[in-house]
Amino acid sequence: MSAKARAVITIVGAALLLGASLLGSEATAVASALIGIVLAIGWPYLIELPHPGAARRVIVGTSIAAALVAYFFSMRELTFLAGFVVIAAFVAEMARKDGRPRLLEQISGTVSGAMLGLMSALWVRSLSVTELGGQAVRAVLLAIIVATFLEMLIPHSLKHLRHIVYIAGGFIGALMFLLFAEIPWYWAAISGIVAGIILAVFDSILRRLPPATRRRPGTALAMVPLCAGALVSYCLSLLL
């Protein structure tokens, strides 16, 4: 899978969440769970875990549970679920009967993927924090879409500037949203810059992994900005 293909998948996922946010919390909960499930399919292969099946089950279960908890309950219960994820990762490893090779790597990789899946549920919580939560969600998603699109367009000779393009694209995307909403421009600008920084950080960390060029790992990598971006959206909702 090429970098442009991953970018297209990220944009499609962001557009799905954007449309779901317009329909309400129910649709957003379903969309966030789907993002986590897609992440789970390829995450164990992206970071080359020794036992992909166990990690995949934990991440899928966490993503679905997080979406339900975020919709029906509050941030307090979602925090409890985050702690339970660590226990679930250990229980999943205790159920293995293959000698548990590379146990520490397996547990840390499972927990990190599950936490990303849990973070995707923050799109749902963002809608519930305030009546402006929907605008915060859409501002961050538009920032992700514009930043990813601009990075996809830069020529190969300028790829060393892609991190700057991510940050500038996030800034531009968030400010573009101000054409349709009434939120303080400085909060929108800051959230767009932070979203761009998150894109740049995960791009630096994960895109160099050899499995990222394969289909399932590459798809999982495309979901990472959508999971991490939910945290930016939630913080922006709190500030508004």
C-alpha positions as CSV (number, residue, x, y, z in Angstrom):
1,M,0.0,0.0,0.0
2,S,1.4,3.4,-1.0
3,A,1.4,6.5,1.1
4,K,-1.2,8.1,-1.2
5,A,-3.5,5.1,-0.7
6,R,-3.2,5.4,3.1
7,A,-3.9,9.1,2.8
8,V,-7.1,8.4,0.8
9,I,-8.2,5.9,3.4
10,T,-7.7,8.5,6.2
11,I,-9.7,11.1,4.3
12,V,-12.5,8.6,3.7
13,G,-12.6,7.6,7.4
14,A,-12.6,11.3,8.4
15,A,-15.5,12.0,5.9
16,L,-17.4,9.0,7.4
17,L,-17.0,10.5,10.9
18,L,-17.9,14.0,9.6
19,G,-21.1,12.7,8.2
20,A,-21.9,10.7,11.3
21,S,-21.4,13.7,13.5
22,L,-24.1,15.5,11.5
23,L,-26.5,12.6,12.1
24,G,-26.0,12.6,15.9
25,S,-24.3,10.6,18.7
26,E,-25.8,7.3,17.7
27,A,-24.2,7.4,14.2
28,T,-21.0,8.8,15.6
29,A,-20.8,5.9,18.1
30,V,-21.2,3.4,15.2
31,A,-18.6,5.2,13.1
32,S,-16.1,5.4,16.0
33,A,-16.5,1.6,16.7
34,L,-15.9,0.9,13.0
35,I,-12.7,3.0,13.0
36,G,-11.5,0.9,16.0
37,I,-12.4,-2.4,14.3
38,V,-10.5,-1.4,11.1
39,L,-7.5,-0.4,13.3
40,A,-7.7,-3.8,15.1
41,I,-7.5,-5.8,11.8
42,G,-4.1,-4.5,10.9
43,W,-2.5,-3.1,14.1
44,P,-0.9,-6.4,15.3
45,Y,0.7,-6.8,11.9
46,L,1.8,-3.1,11.7
47,I,4.0,-3.5,14.9
48,E,4.7,-7.2,14.2
49,L,3.2,-8.7,17.4
50,P,4.0,-12.4,17.9
51,H,0.3,-13.4,18.4
52,P,-1.9,-11.2,16.3
53,G,-5.2,-13.0,17.1
54,A,-5.2,-12.3,20.8
55,A,-4.3,-8.6,20.3
56,R,-7.0,-8.2,17.6
57,R,-9.7,-9.6,19.9
58,V,-8.8,-7.2,22.7
59,I,-8.7,-4.2,20.4
60,V,-12.0,-5.0,18.8
61,G,-13.7,-5.6,22.1
62,T,-12.3,-2.4,23.5
63,S,-13.4,-0.3,20.5
64,I,-17.0,-1.6,20.7
65,A,-17.2,-1.3,24.5
66,A,-15.7,2.2,24.4
67,A,-18.3,3.3,21.8
68,L,-21.1,1.9,24.0
69,V,-19.7,3.4,27.2
70,A,-19.1,6.8,25.5
71,Y,-22.7,6.9,24.3
72,F,-24.6,5.6,27.4
73,F,-22.3,6.8,30.2
74,S,-19.8,9.5,30.9
75,M,-16.0,10.1,30.8
76,R,-15.7,8.6,34.3
77,E,-16.8,5.2,33.1
78,L,-14.6,5.5,30.0
79,T,-11.6,6.1,32.2
80,F,-12.5,2.9,34.1
81,L,-12.6,1.0,30.8
82,A,-9.1,2.3,30.0
83,G,-7.8,0.7,33.2
84,F,-9.7,-2.5,32.5
85,V,-8.0,-2.7,29.1
86,V,-4.7,-3.5,30.7
87,I,-6.2,-6.3,32.7
88,A,-7.9,-7.7,29.5
89,A,-4.5,-7.7,27.8
90,F,-3.0,-9.8,30.5
91,V,-6.0,-12.2,30.6
92,A,-5.7,-12.7,26.9
93,E,-2.1,-13.6,27.2
94,M,-2.9,-16.0,30.1
95,A,-5.2,-17.9,27.8
96,R,-2.4,-18.5,25.3
97,K,-0.8,-22.0,25.3
98,D,2.1,-21.4,23.0
99,G,4.7,-20.5,25.6
100,R,4.0,-16.8,25.3
101,P,7.1,-15.7,23.4
102,R,8.0,-11.9,23.5
103,L,5.4,-11.4,26.2
104,L,6.2,-7.8,27.1
105,E,6.2,-6.8,23.5
106,Q,2.8,-8.5,23.0
107,I,1.2,-6.9,26.0
108,S,2.5,-3.4,25.3
109,G,1.5,-3.6,21.7
110,T,-2.0,-4.9,22.6
111,V,-2.6,-2.2,25.1
112,S,-1.4,0.6,22.8
113,G,-3.7,-0.5,20.1
114,A,-6.6,-0.9,22.5
115,M,-6.0,2.6,23.8
116,L,-6.1,4.0,20.3
117,G,-9.4,2.2,19.8
118,L,-10.7,3.6,23.0
119,M,-9.6,7.1,22.0
120,S,-11.8,6.9,18.9
121,A,-14.8,6.9,21.3
122,L,-13.9,10.5,22.3
123,W,-15.6,11.6,19.1
124,V,-18.9,10.6,20.8
125,R,-18.0,12.3,24.1
126,S,-17.1,15.5,22.3
127,L,-20.7,15.8,21.1
128,S,-22.0,15.4,24.6
129,V,-19.7,17.9,26.4
130,T,-21.4,21.0,25.1
131,E,-23.8,22.2,22.5
132,L,-20.8,23.3,20.5
133,G,-19.3,19.8,20.7
134,G,-20.5,19.0,17.2
135,Q,-18.7,22.1,15.8
136,A,-15.5,21.0,17.6
137,V,-15.7,17.5,16.1
138,R,-16.2,18.9,12.6
139,A,-13.5,21.5,12.9
140,V,-10.9,18.9,13.9
141,L,-12.0,16.4,11.2
142,L,-11.8,19.1,8.5
143,A,-8.3,20.0,9.7
144,I,-7.3,16.3,9.4
145,I,-8.9,16.1,5.9
146,V,-7.1,19.2,4.6
147,A,-3.8,18.4,6.2
148,T,-3.8,14.8,4.8
149,F,-4.9,16.0,1.3
150,L,-2.2,18.7,1.1
151,E,0.5,16.2,2.2
152,M,-0.7,13.8,-0.5
153,L,-0.3,16.5,-3.2
154,I,3.3,17.5,-2.4
155,P,5.9,16.1,-4.9
156,H,8.3,13.5,-3.9
157,S,11.2,16.0,-4.0
158,L,9.6,18.0,-1.2
159,K,8.6,15.0,1.0
160,H,11.1,16.2,3.6
161,L,8.7,19.1,4.2
162,R,5.6,16.9,4.8
163,H,5.6,17.6,8.6
164,I,5.4,21.3,8.0
165,V,2.6,20.7,5.4
166,Y,0.7,18.6,8.0
167,I,0.8,21.4,10.5
168,A,0.0,24.1,8.0
169,G,-2.8,22.0,6.5
170,G,-4.3,21.4,10.0
171,F,-4.2,25.2,10.6
172,I,-5.8,26.0,7.3
173,G,-8.5,23.3,7.6
174,A,-9.6,24.4,11.0
175,L,-9.8,28.1,9.9
176,M,-11.8,27.0,6.9
177,F,-14.4,25.6,9.2
178,L,-15.0,29.1,10.7
179,L,-16.8,29.9,7.4
180,F,-19.6,27.6,8.6
181,A,-19.5,28.0,12.4
182,E,-19.2,30.5,15.2
183,I,-16.3,29.3,17.5
184,P,-13.4,31.4,18.6
185,W,-10.8,31.6,15.8
186,Y,-7.9,31.1,18.1
187,W,-9.2,27.8,19.6
188,A,-10.0,26.5,16.1
189,A,-6.5,27.5,14.9
190,I,-4.8,25.9,17.9
191,S,-6.8,22.7,17.5
192,G,-5.9,22.5,13.8
193,I,-2.2,23.0,14.6
194,V,-2.3,20.3,17.3
195,A,-4.1,17.9,14.9
196,G,-1.4,18.6,12.3
197,I,1.3,17.9,14.9
198,I,-0.3,14.6,15.8
199,L,-0.4,13.6,12.1
200,A,3.2,14.5,11.7
201,V,4.3,12.6,14.9
202,F,2.5,9.4,14.0
203,D,3.8,9.7,10.4
204,S,7.3,9.9,11.7
205,I,7.0,7.0,14.1
206,L,5.0,4.5,12.1
207,R,5.4,5.1,8.3
208,R,8.9,3.8,8.4
209,L,7.8,0.4,9.7
210,P,8.3,-2.2,6.9
211,P,4.8,-3.7,7.3
212,A,3.2,-0.2,6.6
213,T,3.4,-0.9,2.8
214,R,1.2,-4.0,3.1
215,R,-2.6,-3.8,2.9
216,R,-3.8,-4.6,6.4
217,P,-1.0,-2.8,8.3
218,G,-1.3,0.2,6.0
219,T,-5.0,0.4,6.6
220,A,-4.4,0.4,10.4
221,L,-1.9,3.1,10.0
222,A,-4.5,5.2,8.1
223,M,-6.8,4.9,11.1
224,V,-4.3,6.1,13.7
225,P,-4.8,9.9,13.0
226,L,-8.6,9.4,13.3
227,C,-8.2,7.8,16.7
228,A,-5.7,10.3,18.1
229,G,-7.6,13.3,16.6
230,A,-10.6,12.5,18.8
231,L,-8.5,13.6,21.8
232,V,-8.0,17.0,20.2
233,S,-11.7,17.2,19.5
234,Y,-12.6,16.4,23.1
235,C,-10.2,19.0,24.5
236,L,-11.6,21.6,22.1
237,S,-15.1,20.8,23.3
238,L,-14.0,21.3,26.9
239,L,-12.5,24.7,26.0
240,L,-15.6,25.8,24.2
